[in-house]
Amino acid sequence: MSPPPAKSAAQSLPDLFDDALNPAPASPLAQSHEPRPEPIAARGDSGGGYSAKDIEVLEGLEPVRKRPGMYIGGTDERALHHLFAEVLDNAMDEAVAGHAKVITVRLDADGMLTVTDDGRGIPVDPHPKHPGKSALEVIMTVLHSGGKFSGKAYETSGGLHGVGVSVVNALSERVEVTAWKDGFEWRQAFTRGKPIGGIEKLGPTRKHGTAIAFNPDPVIFGDGVAFKPARLYRMARSKAYLFAGVEIRWSCDPSRIQDQTPAEAVFRFPNGLADFLAERIKDIETVTPEPFAGRYSRPGESGKVEWAIAWTPAGFGEADGFMQSYCNTVPTPEGGTHEAGLRAALTRGLKAYAELTGEKRGVILTADDVLAQAGSLVSIFVRDPEFQGQTKERLSSADAQRLVETALRDPFDHWLTAQPKVASALLEFVIERAEERLKRRKDKEVARASATRKLRLPGKLADCSGNAIDGTEIFLVEGDSAGGSAKQARDRKSQAILPLRGKILNVASATLDKMGANKELTDLLLALGVQAGSKFKEEDLRYDRVVIMTDADVDGAHIASLLITFFYRTMPEMIRSGRLYLALPPLYRLSHGTKIVYARDDAHRDELLAGEFKGKKPEISRFKGLGEMMPAQLKETTMDPSKRTLARVTLPRAEEAVEALVEQLMGRKPELRFQFIQENAEFAVGDLDV
């Protein structure tokens, strides 16, 4: 993350209020980030400044090259390898459909990556809706084209948007497609999404299938970005686990290998996910002698499920447990409905077995208890799955949850009842996890309870797991959406999250009765473990630091101002002791190749464009709020103590001046605010310069 401005982290309370109501370019808190209108005369109301000729229409694959992040999630190393995933998914679709048995992946010395399958081959006959073009050329150059929409060519498939291989073509410096089809070999080359001549008919052959060779465009990904053999190797091996009927052959030029990745390998796993899990848990003690594994096909309909689960008291390396899920061989790292179905089926199954055997403690079980120390793999094949986004990282199909629950329900019940000793051992292991969870929660409540009253925590508080107060911090976050991202980005041991609903009550102009009846303020006090006013005791605070984290816009600055007013009026001792901070989230993300920099506001963005990105055209994304940021981005820029910058709220020596300013800007008399605006209007930077 690019460091914040040179402004001191120790910001005074008057400065913060002044910034919030009087935006200035130097303020990271409250600057208006909306584009400032031009004067009417400059805009040209006659229409000369903005007309039809200013409307740009992107055609063909131009949108992909213009905004690659919309299609593959960015231009970093992860996005680069997503190109390989798109091509490999097409080959796997041929295998799953029963038309291909062998897939070959080869990385050459020059960085060209080739994926070959022995399937039916891409069609090469003329396309009826695109005169003069073969079906192959249409597939490679037209978005939303392919054979997976109708369900006639593929019952299930990983590529359902019709943009996969055309996106690869658009973002590659060169692509060569070879099709062995209808007794002949056909070939066509492309550069940056555009064909180099027409399709060539090379000669007769008995082969059938498709080969796609491509190398990424350095203009898009940067000169230093290249395929990593180790990552390609792992991706290819994972695919082979997902479909027992396929063989994947891997080869890599030795000059490209810089680690222990083998130059050649053959992947074929007849037991599918069971083999995958066996590889993951080898030499690890397990609760049951054999994993719970199986396969299910929905009678008379499309829909298949495969699963493998093992429980271990030792954990899996750095993690207690893990869950990996797939849909139509596509990894879904963010989970989704198929994972929800797995969790529900296993939890209900163990609860039912506990009831069957008279184990009353089974009622306390939750899905987290059941899977806390489990290694879980689930793969489903369904027609027309629904994903969140083109990168398909989360499955949202409601039917997938029902399918997985149906698939696992009876097999899990039979697996438990067929081996009572094993089932009892598993049930006892899971119940112990539940009892440990309840004990930890109780111990934490006792350890962190206020000395003067029984602790009651608001339900929406995501508390930290550490018992010691030193080093802990609570983030007061604007809205449930931002709270969800913050909960995923936090360090659970030391960071707590409390989402607040919009703008809290302005305590400077509210009565004590209103303050006492306000739920947001009540929840805040409960979470902090303190009482307001004269009953405040610093030793009762349940956290070392309190961090206000709001959006990097004017509304966010207003909410921060209201919170600072609350703390100043009800517990100024907390500010004096240096416990109150402001987070400084960015407003923009600038990326070019592998370089990613964050800008706190418009001025900082312009500074970066003129400096670090001078002469380049980076992709610029504006965050509409904290809730729009991915958890990893929020962690990197705002929450990770090793990378973030916080602004500490302090009080100057002349606190009488602070009280006067608070009363003037936040008090009950609007005429005082009007007077302040009149006196300071010349310093304001507003949006009304017309």
Secondary structure as a PSIPRED ss2 file (coil, helix, strand):
# PSIPRED VFORMAT (PSIPRED V4.0)

   1 M C   1.000  0.000  0.000
   2 S C   1.000  0.000  0.000
   3 P C   1.000  0.000  0.000
   4 P C   1.000  0.000  0.000
   5 P C   1.000  0.000  0.000
   6 A C   1.000  0.000  0.000
   7 K C   1.000  0.000  0.000
   8 S C   1.000  0.000  0.000
   9 A C   1.000  0.000  0.000
  10 A E   0.000  0.000  1.000
  11 Q E   0.000  0.000  1.000
  12 S E   0.000  0.000  1.000
  13 L H   0.000  1.000  0.000
  14 P H   0.000  1.000  0.000
  15 D H   0.000  1.000  0.000
  16 L H   0.000  1.000  0.000
  17 F H   0.000  1.000  0.000
  18 D H   0.000  1.000  0.000
  19 D H   0.000  1.000  0.000
  20 A H   0.000  1.000  0.000
  21 L H   0.000  1.000  0.000
  22 N C   1.000  0.000  0.000
  23 P C   1.000  0.000  0.000
  24 A C   1.000  0.000  0.000
  25 P C   1.000  0.000  0.000
  26 A C   1.000  0.000  0.000
  27 S C   1.000  0.000  0.000
  28 P C   1.000  0.000  0.000
  29 L C   1.000  0.000  0.000
  30 A C   1.000  0.000  0.000
  31 Q C   1.000  0.000  0.000
  32 S C   1.000  0.000  0.000
  33 H C   1.000  0.000  0.000
  34 E C   1.000  0.000  0.000
  35 P C   1.000  0.000  0.000
  36 R C   1.000  0.000  0.000
  37 P C   1.000  0.000  0.000
  38 E C   1.000  0.000  0.000
  39 P C   1.000  0.000  0.000
  40 I H   0.000  1.000  0.000
  41 A H   0.000  1.000  0.000
  42 A H   0.000  1.000  0.000
  43 R H   0.000  1.000  0.000
  44 G C   1.000  0.000  0.000
  45 D C   1.000  0.000  0.000
  46 S C   1.000  0.000  0.000
  47 G C   1.000  0.000  0.000
  48 G C   1.000  0.000  0.000
  49 G C   1.000  0.000  0.000
  50 Y C   1.000  0.000  0.000
  51 S C   1.000  0.000  0.000
  52 A H   0.000  1.000  0.000
  53 K H   0.000  1.000  0.000
  54 D H   0.000  1.000  0.000
  55 I C   1.000  0.000  0.000
  56 E C   1.000  0.000  0.000
  57 V C   1.000  0.000  0.000
  58 L C   1.000  0.000  0.000
  59 E C   1.000  0.000  0.000
  60 G C   1.000  0.000  0.000
  61 L C   1.000  0.000  0.000
  62 E H   0.000  1.000  0.000
  63 P H   0.000  1.000  0.000
  64 V H   0.000  1.000  0.000
  65 R H   0.000  1.000  0.000
  66 K H   0.000  1.000  0.000
  67 R C   1.000  0.000  0.000
  68 P C   1.000  0.000  0.000
  69 G H   0.000  1.000  0.000
  70 M H   0.000  1.000  0.000
  71 Y H   0.000  1.000  0.000
  72 I H   0.000  1.000  0.000
  73 G C   1.000  0.000  0.000
  74 G C   1.000  0.000  0.000
  75 T C   1.000  0.000  0.000
  76 D C   1.000  0.000  0.000
  77 E H   0.000  1.000  0.000
  78 R H   0.000  1.000  0.000
  79 A H   0.000  1.000  0.000
  80 L H   0.000  1.000  0.000
  81 H H   0.000  1.000  0.000
  82 H H   0.000  1.000  0.000
  83 L H   0.000  1.000  0.000
  84 F H   0.000  1.000  0.000
  85 A H   0.000  1.000  0.000
  86 E H   0.000  1.000  0.000
  87 V H   0.000  1.000  0.000
  88 L H   0.000  1.000  0.000
  89 D H   0.000  1.000  0.000
  90 N H   0.000  1.000  0.000
  91 A H   0.000  1.000  0.000
  92 M H   0.000  1.000  0.000
  93 D H   0.000  1.000  0.000
  94 E H   0.000  1.000  0.000
  95 A H   0.000  1.000  0.000
  96 V H   0.000  1.000  0.000
  97 A C   1.000  0.000  0.000
  98 G C   1.000  0.000  0.000
  99 H C   1.000  0.000  0.000
 100 A C   1.000  0.000  0.000
 101 K C   1.000  0.000  0.000
 102 V E   0.000  0.000  1.000
 103 I E   0.000  0.000  1.000
 104 T E   0.000  0.000  1.000
 105 V E   0.000  0.000  1.000
 106 R E   0.000  0.000  1.000
 107 L E   0.000  0.000  1.000
 108 D C   1.000  0.000  0.000
 109 A C   1.000  0.000  0.000
 110 D C   1.000  0.000  0.000
 111 G C   1.000  0.000  0.000
 112 M C   1.000  0.000  0.000
 113 L E   0.000  0.000  1.000
 114 T E   0.000  0.000  1.000
 115 V E   0.000  0.000  1.000
 116 T E   0.000  0.000  1.000
 117 D E   0.000  0.000  1.000
 118 D C   1.000  0.000  0.000
 119 G C   1.000  0.000  0.000
 120 R C   1.000  0.000  0.000
 121 G C   1.000  0.000  0.000
 122 I C   1.000  0.000  0.000
 123 P C   1.000  0.000  0.000
 124 V C   1.000  0.000  0.000
 125 D C   1.000  0.000  0.000
 126 P E   0.000  0.000  1.000
 127 H C   1.000  0.000  0.000
 128 P C   1.000  0.000  0.000
 129 K C   1.000  0.000  0.000
 130 H C   1.000  0.000  0.000
 131 P C   1.000  0.000  0.000
 132 G C   1.000  0.000  0.000
 133 K C   1.000  0.000  0.000
 134 S E   0.000  0.000  1.000
 135 A H   0.000  1.000  0.000
 136 L H   0.000  1.000  0.000
 137 E H   0.000  1.000  0.000
 138 V H   0.000  1.000  0.000
 139 I H   0.000  1.000  0.000
 140 M H   0.000  1.000  0.000
 141 T H   0.000  1.000  0.000
 142 V C   1.000  0.000  0.000
 143 L C   1.000  0.000  0.000
 144 H C   1.000  0.000  0.000
 145 S C   1.000  0.000  0.000
 146 G C   1.000  0.000  0.000
 147 G C   1.000  0.000  0.000
 148 K C   1.000  0.000  0.000
 149 F C   1.000  0.000  0.000
 150 S C   1.000  0.000  0.000
 151 G C   1.000  0.000  0.000
 152 K C   1.000  0.000  0.000
 153 A C   1.000  0.000  0.000
 154 Y C   1.000  0.000  0.000
 155 E C   1.000  0.000  0.000
 156 T C   1.000  0.000  0.000
 157 S C   1.000  0.000  0.000
 158 G C   1.000  0.000  0.000
 159 G C   1.000  0.000  0.000
 160 L C   1.000  0.000  0.000
 161 H C   1.000  0.000  0.000
 162 G C   1.000  0.000  0.000
 163 V C   1.000  0.000  0.000
 164 G H   0.000  1.000  0.000
 165 V H   0.000  1.000  0.000
 166 S H   0.000  1.000  0.000
 167 V H   0.000  1.000  0.000
 168 V H   0.000  1.000  0.000
 169 N H   0.000  1.000  0.000
 170 A H   0.000  1.000  0.000
 171 L C   1.000  0.000  0.000
 172 S E   0.000  0.000  1.000
 173 E E   0.000  0.000  1.000
 174 R E   0.000  0.000  1.000
 175 V E   0.000  0.000  1.000
 176 E E   0.000  0.000  1.000
 177 V E   0.000  0.000  1.000
 178 T E   0.000  0.000  1.000
 179 A E   0.000  0.000  1.000
 180 W E   0.000  0.000  1.000
 181 K E   0.000  0.000  1.000
 182 D C   1.000  0.000  0.000
 183 G C   1.000  0.000  0.000
 184 F E   0.000  0.000  1.000
 185 E E   0.000  0.000  1.000
 186 W E   0.000  0.000  1.000
 187 R E   0.000  0.000  1.000
 188 Q E   0.000  0.000  1.000
 189 A E   0.000  0.000  1.000
 190 F E   0.000  0.000  1.000
 191 T E   0.000  0.000  1.000
 192 R C   1.000  0.000  0.000
 193 G C   1.000  0.000  0.000
 194 K E   0.000  0.000  1.000
 195 P E   0.000  0.000  1.000
 196 I E   0.000  0.000  1.000
 197 G E   0.000  0.000  1.000
 198 G E   0.000  0.000  1.000
 199 I E   0.000  0.000  1.000
 200 E E   0.000  0.000  1.000
 201 K E   0.000  0.000  1.000
 202 L E   0.000  0.000  1.000
 203 G E   0.000  0.000  1.000
 204 P E   0.000  0.000  1.000
 205 T C   1.000  0.000  0.000
 206 R C   1.000  0.000  0.000
 207 K C   1.000  0.000  0.000
 208 H C   1.000  0.000  0.000
 209 G E   0.000  0.000  1.000
 210 T E   0.000  0.000  1.000
 211 A E   0.000  0.000  1.000
 212 I E   0.000  0.000  1.000
 213 A E   0.000  0.000  1.000
 214 F E   0.000  0.000  1.000
 215 N E   0.000  0.000  1.000
 216 P E   0.000  0.000  1.000
 217 D C   1.000  0.000  0.000
 218 P H   0.000  1.000  0.000
 219 V H   0.000  1.000  0.000
 220 I H   0.000  1.000  0.000
 221 F H   0.000  1.000  0.000
 222 G C   1.000  0.000  0.000
 223 D C   1.000  0.000  0.000
 224 G C   1.000  0.000  0.000
 225 V C   1.000  0.000  0.000
 226 A C   1.000  0.000  0.000
 227 F C   1.000  0.000  0.000
 228 K C   1.000  0.000  0.000
 229 P H   0.000  1.000  0.000
 230 A H   0.000  1.000  0.000
 231 R H   0.000  1.000  0.000
 232 L H   0.000  1.000  0.000
 233 Y H   0.000  1.000  0.000
 234 R H   0.000  1.000  0.000
 235 M H   0.000  1.000  0.000
 236 A H   0.000  1.000  0.000
 237 R H   0.000  1.000  0.000
 238 S H   0.000  1.000  0.000
 239 K H   0.000  1.000  0.000
 240 A H   0.000  1.000  0.000
 241 Y H   0.000  1.000  0.000
 242 L H   0.000  1.000  0.000
 243 F C   1.000  0.000  0.000
 244 A C   1.000  0.000  0.000
 245 G C   1.000  0.000  0.000
 246 V C   1.000  0.000  0.000
 247 E E   0.000  0.000  1.000
 248 I E   0.000  0.000  1.000
 249 R E   0.000  0.000  1.000
 250 W E   0.000  0.000  1.000
 251 S E   0.000  0.000  1.000
 252 C E   0.000  0.000  1.000
 253 D C   1.000  0.000  0.000
 254 P H   0.000  1.000  0.000
 255 S H   0.000  1.000  0.000
 256 R H   0.000  1.000  0.000
 257 I C   1.000  0.000  0.000
 258 Q C   1.000  0.000  0.000
 259 D C   1.000  0.000  0.000
 260 Q C   1.000  0.000  0.000
 261 T C   1.000  0.000  0.000
 262 P C   1.000  0.000  0.000
 263 A C   1.000  0.000  0.000
 264 E E   0.000  0.000  1.000
 265 A E   0.000  0.000  1.000
 266 V E   0.000  0.000  1.000
 267 F E   0.000  0.000  1.000
 268 R C   1.000  0.000  0.000
 269 F C   1.000  0.000  0.000
 270 P C   1.000  0.000  0.000
 271 N C   1.000  0.000  0.000
 272 G C   1.000  0.000  0.000
 273 L H   0.000  1.000  0.000
 274 A H   0.000  1.000  0.000
 275 D H   0.000  1.000  0.000
 276 F H   0.000  1.000  0.000
 277 L H   0.000  1.000  0.000
 278 A H   0.000  1.000  0.000
 279 E H   0.000  1.000  0.000
 280 R H   0.000  1.000  0.000
 281 I H   0.000  1.000  0.000
 282 K C   1.000  0.000  0.000
 283 D C   1.000  0.000  0.000
 284 I C   1.000  0.000  0.000
 285 E C   1.000  0.000  0.000
 286 T C   1.000  0.000  0.000
 287 V C   1.000  0.000  0.000
 288 T C   1.000  0.000  0.000
 289 P C   1.000  0.000  0.000
 290 E C   1.000  0.000  0.000
 291 P C   1.000  0.000  0.000
 292 F E   0.000  0.000  1.000
 293 A E   0.000  0.000  1.000
 294 G E   0.000  0.000  1.000
 295 R E   0.000  0.000  1.000
 296 Y E   0.000  0.000  1.000
 297 S E   0.000  0.000  1.000
 298 R C   1.000  0.000  0.000
 299 P C   1.000  0.000  0.000
 300 G C   1.000  0.000  0.000
 301 E C   1.000  0.000  0.000
 302 S C   1.000  0.000  0.000
 303 G C   1.000  0.000  0.000
 304 K E   0.000  0.000  1.000
 305 V E   0.000  0.000  1.000
 306 E E   0.000  0.000  1.000
 307 W E   0.000  0.000  1.000
 308 A E   0.000  0.000  1.000
 309 I E   0.000  0.000  1.000
 310 A E   0.000  0.000  1.000
 311 W E   0.000  0.000  1.000
 312 T C   1.000  0.000  0.000
 313 P C   1.000  0.000  0.000
 314 A C   1.000  0.000  0.000
 315 G C   1.000  0.000  0.000
 316 F E   0.000  0.000  1.000
 317 G C   1.000  0.000  0.000
 318 E C   1.000  0.000  0.000
 319 A E   0.000  0.000  1.000
 320 D C   1.000  0.000  0.000
 321 G C   1.000  0.000  0.000
 322 F E   0.000  0.000  1.000
 323 M E   0.000  0.000  1.000
 324 Q E   0.000  0.000  1.000
 325 S E   0.000  0.000  1.000
 326 Y E   0.000  0.000  1.000
 327 C E   0.000  0.000  1.000
 328 N C   1.000  0.000  0.000
 329 T C   1.000  0.000  0.000
 330 V E   0.000  0.000  1.000
 331 P E   0.000  0.000  1.000
 332 T C   1.000  0.000  0.000
 333 P C   1.000  0.000  0.000
 334 E C   1.000  0.000  0.000
 335 G C   1.000  0.000  0.000
 336 G E   0.000  0.000  1.000
 337 T H   0.000  1.000  0.000
 338 H H   0.000  1.000  0.000
 339 E H   0.000  1.000  0.000
 340 A H   0.000  1.000  0.000
 341 G H   0.000  1.000  0.000
 342 L H   0.000  1.000  0.000
 343 R H   0.000  1.000  0.000
 344 A H   0.000  1.000  0.000
 345 A H   0.000  1.000  0.000
 346 L H   0.000  1.000  0.000
 347 T H   0.000  1.000  0.000
 348 R H   0.000  1.000  0.000
 349 G H   0.000  1.000  0.000
 350 L H   0.000  1.000  0.000
 351 K H   0.000  1.000  0.000
 352 A H   0.000  1.000  0.000
 353 Y H   0.000  1.000  0.000
 354 A H   0.000  1.000  0.000
 355 E H   0.000  1.000  0.000
 356 L H   0.000  1.000  0.000
 357 T C   1.000  0.000  0.000
 358 G C   1.000  0.000  0.000
 359 E C   1.000  0.000  0.000
 360 K H   0.000  1.000  0.000
 361 R H   0.000  1.000  0.000
 362 G H   0.000  1.000  0.000
 363 V H   0.000  1.000  0.000
 364 I H   0.000  1.000  0.000
 365 L C   1.000  0.000  0.000
 366 T C   1.000  0.000  0.000
 367 A H   0.000  1.000  0.000
 368 D H   0.000  1.000  0.000
 369 D H   0.000  1.000  0.000
 370 V H   0.000  1.000  0.000
 371 L H   0.000  1.000  0.000
 372 A C   1.000  0.000  0.000
 373 Q C   1.000  0.000  0.000
 374 A E   0.000  0.000  1.000
 375 G E   0.000  0.000  1.000
 376 S E   0.000  0.000  1.000
 377 L E   0.000  0.000  1.000
 378 V E   0.000  0.000  1.000
 379 S E   0.000  0.000  1.000
 380 I E   0.000  0.000  1.000
 381 F E   0.000  0.000  1.000
 382 V C   1.000  0.000  0.000
 383 R C   1.000  0.000  0.000
 384 D C   1.000  0.000  0.000
 385 P C   1.000  0.000  0.000
 386 E C   1.000  0.000  0.000
 387 F E   0.000  0.000  1.000
 388 Q C   1.000  0.000  0.000
 389 G C   1.000  0.000  0.000
 390 Q C   1.000  0.000  0.000
 391 T C   1.000  0.000  0.000
 392 K C   1.000  0.000  0.000
 393 E C   1.000  0.000  0.000
 394 R C   1.000  0.000  0.000
 395 L E   0.000  0.000  1.000
 396 S C   1.000  0.000  0.000
 397 S C   1.000  0.000  0.000
 398 A H   0.000  1.000  0.000
 399 D H   0.000  1.000  0.000
 400 A H   0.000  1.000  0.000
 401 Q H   0.000  1.000  0.000
 402 R H   0.000  1.000  0.000
 403 L H   0.000  1.000  0.000
 404 V H   0.000  1.000  0.000
 405 E H   0.000  1.000  0.000
 406 T H   0.000  1.000  0.000
 407 A H   0.000  1.000  0.000
 408 L H   0.000  1.000  0.000
 409 R H   0.000  1.000  0.000
 410 D H   0.000  1.000  0.000
 411 P H   0.000  1.000  0.000
 412 F H   0.000  1.000  0.000
 413 D H   0.000  1.000  0.000
 414 H H   0.000  1.000  0.000
 415 W H   0.000  1.000  0.000
 416 L H   0.000  1.000  0.000
 417 T H   0.000  1.000  0.000
 418 A C   1.000  0.000  0.000
 419 Q C   1.000  0.000  0.000
 420 P H   0.000  1.000  0.000
 421 K H   0.000  1.000  0.000
 422 V H   0.000  1.000  0.000
 423 A H   0.000  1.000  0.000
 424 S H   0.000  1.000  0.000
 425 A H   0.000  1.000  0.000
 426 L H   0.000  1.000  0.000
 427 L H   0.000  1.000  0.000
 428 E H   0.000  1.000  0.000
 429 F H   0.000  1.000  0.000
 430 V H   0.000  1.000  0.000
 431 I H   0.000  1.000  0.000
 432 E H   0.000  1.000  0.000
 433 R H   0.000  1.000  0.000
 434 A H   0.000  1.000  0.000
 435 E H   0.000  1.000  0.000
 436 E H   0.000  1.000  0.000
 437 R H   0.000  1.000  0.000
 438 L H   0.000  1.000  0.000
 439 K H   0.000  1.000  0.000
 440 R H   0.000  1.000  0.000
 441 R H   0.000  1.000  0.000
 442 K H   0.000  1.000  0.000
 443 D H   0.000  1.000  0.000
 444 K H   0.000  1.000  0.000
 445 E H   0.000  1.000  0.000
 446 V H   0.000  1.000  0.000
 447 A H   0.000  1.000  0.000
 448 R H   0.000  1.000  0.000
 449 A C   1.000  0.000  0.000
 450 S C   1.000  0.000  0.000
 451 A C   1.000  0.000  0.000
 452 T C   1.000  0.000  0.000
 453 R C   1.000  0.000  0.000
 454 K C   1.000  0.000  0.000
 455 L C   1.000  0.000  0.000
 456 R C   1.000  0.000  0.000
 457 L C   1.000  0.000  0.000
 458 P C   1.000  0.000  0.000
 459 G C   1.000  0.000  0.000
 460 K C   1.000  0.000  0.000
 461 L C   1.000  0.000  0.000
 462 A E   0.000  0.000  1.000
 463 D C   1.000  0.000  0.000
 464 C C   1.000  0.000  0.000
 465 S C   1.000  0.000  0.000
 466 G C   1.000  0.000  0.000
 467 N C   1.000  0.000  0.000
 468 A C   1.000  0.000  0.000
 469 I C   1.000  0.000  0.000
 470 D C   1.000  0.000  0.000
 471 G C   1.000  0.000  0.000
 472 T C   1.000  0.000  0.000
 473 E E   0.000  0.000  1.000
 474 I E   0.000  0.000  1.000
 475 F E   0.000  0.000  1.000
 476 L E   0.000  0.000  1.000
 477 V E   0.000  0.000  1.000
 478 E E   0.000  0.000  1.000
 479 G C   1.000  0.000  0.000
 480 D H   0.000  1.000  0.000
 481 S H   0.000  1.000  0.000
 482 A H   0.000  1.000  0.000
 483 G H   0.000  1.000  0.000
 484 G H   0.000  1.000  0.000
 485 S H   0.000  1.000  0.000
 486 A H   0.000  1.000  0.000
 487 K H   0.000  1.000  0.000
 488 Q H   0.000  1.000  0.000
 489 A H   0.000  1.000  0.000
 490 R C   1.000  0.000  0.000
 491 D C   1.000  0.000  0.000
 492 R C   1.000  0.000  0.000
 493 K C   1.000  0.000  0.000
 494 S C   1.000  0.000  0.000
 495 Q E   0.000  0.000  1.000
 496 A E   0.000  0.000  1.000
 497 I E   0.000  0.000  1.000
 498 L E   0.000  0.000  1.000
 499 P E   0.000  0.000  1.000
 500 L E   0.000  0.000  1.000
 501 R C   1.000  0.000  0.000
 502 G C   1.000  0.000  0.000
 503 K C   1.000  0.000  0.000
 504 I C   1.000  0.000  0.000
 505 L C   1.000  0.000  0.000
 506 N C   1.000  0.000  0.000
 507 V H   0.000  1.000  0.000
 508 A H   0.000  1.000  0.000
 509 S H   0.000  1.000  0.000
 510 A C   1.000  0.000  0.000
 511 T C   1.000  0.000  0.000
 512 L H   0.000  1.000  0.000
 513 D H   0.000  1.000  0.000
 514 K H   0.000  1.000  0.000
 515 M H   0.000  1.000  0.000
 516 G H   0.000  1.000  0.000
 517 A H   0.000  1.000  0.000
 518 N C   1.000  0.000  0.000
 519 K H   0.000  1.000  0.000
 520 E H   0.000  1.000  0.000
 521 L H   0.000  1.000  0.000
 522 T H   0.000  1.000  0.000
 523 D H   0.000  1.000  0.000
 524 L H   0.000  1.000  0.000
 525 L H   0.000  1.000  0.000
 526 L H   0.000  1.000  0.000
 527 A H   0.000  1.000  0.000
 528 L H   0.000  1.000  0.000
 529 G C   1.000  0.000  0.000
 530 V C   1.000  0.000  0.000
 531 Q C   1.000  0.000  0.000
 532 A C   1.000  0.000  0.000
 533 G H   0.000  1.000  0.000
 534 S H   0.000  1.000  0.000
 535 K H   0.000  1.000  0.000
 536 F C   1.000  0.000  0.000
 537 K C   1.000  0.000  0.000
 538 E H   0.000  1.000  0.000
 539 E H   0.000  1.000  0.000
 540 D H   0.000  1.000  0.000
 541 L C   1.000  0.000  0.000
 542 R C   1.000  0.000  0.000
 543 Y C   1.000  0.000  0.000
 544 D C   1.000  0.000  0.000
 545 R E   0.000  0.000  1.000
 546 V E   0.000  0.000  1.000
 547 V E   0.000  0.000  1.000
 548 I E   0.000  0.000  1.000
 549 M E   0.000  0.000  1.000
 550 T C   1.000  0.000  0.000
 551 D C   1.000  0.000  0.000
 552 A C   1.000  0.000  0.000
 553 D C   1.000  0.000  0.000
 554 V H   0.000  1.000  0.000
 555 D H   0.000  1.000  0.000
 556 G H   0.000  1.000  0.000
 557 A H   0.000  1.000  0.000
 558 H H   0.000  1.000  0.000
 559 I H   0.000  1.000  0.000
 560 A H   0.000  1.000  0.000
 561 S H   0.000  1.000  0.000
 562 L H   0.000  1.000  0.000
 563 L H   0.000  1.000  0.000
 564 I H   0.000  1.000  0.000
 565 T H   0.000  1.000  0.000
 566 F H   0.000  1.000  0.000
 567 F H   0.000  1.000  0.000
 568 Y H   0.000  1.000  0.000
 569 R H   0.000  1.000  0.000
 570 T H   0.000  1.000  0.000
 571 M C   1.000  0.000  0.000
 572 P H   0.000  1.000  0.000
 573 E H   0.000  1.000  0.000
 574 M H   0.000  1.000  0.000
 575 I H   0.000  1.000  0.000
 576 R H   0.000  1.000  0.000
 577 S C   1.000  0.000  0.000
 578 G C   1.000  0.000  0.000
 579 R C   1.000  0.000  0.000
 580 L E   0.000  0.000  1.000
 581 Y E   0.000  0.000  1.000
 582 L E   0.000  0.000  1.000
 583 A E   0.000  0.000  1.000
 584 L C   1.000  0.000  0.000
 585 P C   1.000  0.000  0.000
 586 P C   1.000  0.000  0.000
 587 L C   1.000  0.000  0.000
 588 Y E   0.000  0.000  1.000
 589 R E   0.000  0.000  1.000
 590 L E   0.000  0.000  1.000
 591 S E   0.000  0.000  1.000
 592 H E   0.000  0.000  1.000
 593 G C   1.000  0.000  0.000
 594 T C   1.000  0.000  0.000
 595 K E   0.000  0.000  1.000
 596 I E   0.000  0.000  1.000
 597 V E   0.000  0.000  1.000
 598 Y E   0.000  0.000  1.000
 599 A E   0.000  0.000  1.000
 600 R C   1.000  0.000  0.000
 601 D C   1.000  0.000  0.000
 602 D H   0.000  1.000  0.000
 603 A H   0.000  1.000  0.000
 604 H H   0.000  1.000  0.000
 605 R H   0.000  1.000  0.000
 606 D H   0.000  1.000  0.000
 607 E H   0.000  1.000  0.000
 608 L H   0.000  1.000  0.000
 609 L H   0.000  1.000  0.000
 610 A H   0.000  1.000  0.000
 611 G C   1.000  0.000  0.000
 612 E C   1.000  0.000  0.000
 613 F C   1.000  0.000  0.000
 614 K C   1.000  0.000  0.000
 615 G C   1.000  0.000  0.000
 616 K C   1.000  0.000  0.000
 617 K C   1.000  0.000  0.000
 618 P C   1.000  0.000  0.000
 619 E E   0.000  0.000  1.000
 620 I E   0.000  0.000  1.000
 621 S E   0.000  0.000  1.000
 622 R E   0.000  0.000  1.000
 623 F C   1.000  0.000  0.000
 624 K C   1.000  0.000  0.000
 625 G C   1.000  0.000  0.000
 626 L H   0.000  1.000  0.000
 627 G H   0.000  1.000  0.000
 628 E H   0.000  1.000  0.000
 629 M C   1.000  0.000  0.000
 630 M C   1.000  0.000  0.000
 631 P H   0.000  1.000  0.000
 632 A H   0.000  1.000  0.000
 633 Q H   0.000  1.000  0.000
 634 L H   0.000  1.000  0.000
 635 K H   0.000  1.000  0.000
 636 E H   0.000  1.000  0.000
 637 T H   0.000  1.000  0.000
 638 T H   0.000  1.000  0.000
 639 M H   0.000  1.000  0.000
 640 D C   1.000  0.000  0.000
 641 P C   1.000  0.000  0.000
 642 S C   1.000  0.000  0.000
 643 K C   1.000  0.000  0.000
 644 R C   1.000  0.000  0.000
 645 T C   1.000  0.000  0.000
 646 L E   0.000  0.000  1.000
 647 A E   0.000  0.000  1.000
 648 R E   0.000  0.000  1.000
 649 V E   0.000  0.000  1.000
 650 T E   0.000  0.000  1.000
 651 L C   1.000  0.000  0.000
 652 P C   1.000  0.000  0.000
 653 R C   1.000  0.000  0.000
 654 A C   1.000  0.000  0.000
 655 E H   0.000  1.000  0.000
 656 E H   0.000  1.000  0.000
 657 A H   0.000  1.000  0.000
 658 V H   0.000  1.000  0.000
 659 E H   0.000  1.000  0.000
 660 A H   0.000  1.000  0.000
 661 L H   0.000  1.000  0.000
 662 V H   0.000  1.000  0.000
 663 E H   0.000  1.000  0.000
 664 Q H   0.000  1.000  0.000
 665 L H   0.000  1.000  0.000
 666 M H   0.000  1.000  0.000
 667 G C   1.000  0.000  0.000
 668 R C   1.000  0.000  0.000
 669 K C   1.000  0.000  0.000
 670 P H   0.000  1.000  0.000
 671 E H   0.000  1.000  0.000
 672 L H   0.000  1.000  0.000
 673 R H   0.000  1.000  0.000
 674 F H   0.000  1.000  0.000
 675 Q H   0.000  1.000  0.000
 676 F H   0.000  1.000  0.000
 677 I H   0.000  1.000  0.000
 678 Q H   0.000  1.000  0.000
 679 E H   0.000  1.000  0.000
 680 N H   0.000  1.000  0.000
 681 A H   0.000  1.000  0.000
 682 E H   0.000  1.000  0.000
 683 F H   0.000  1.000  0.000
 684 A C   1.000  0.000  0.000
 685 V C   1.000  0.000  0.000
 686 G C   1.000  0.000  0.000
 687 D C   1.000  0.000  0.000
 688 L C   1.000  0.000  0.000
 689 D C   1.000  0.000  0.000
 690 V C   1.000  0.000  0.000
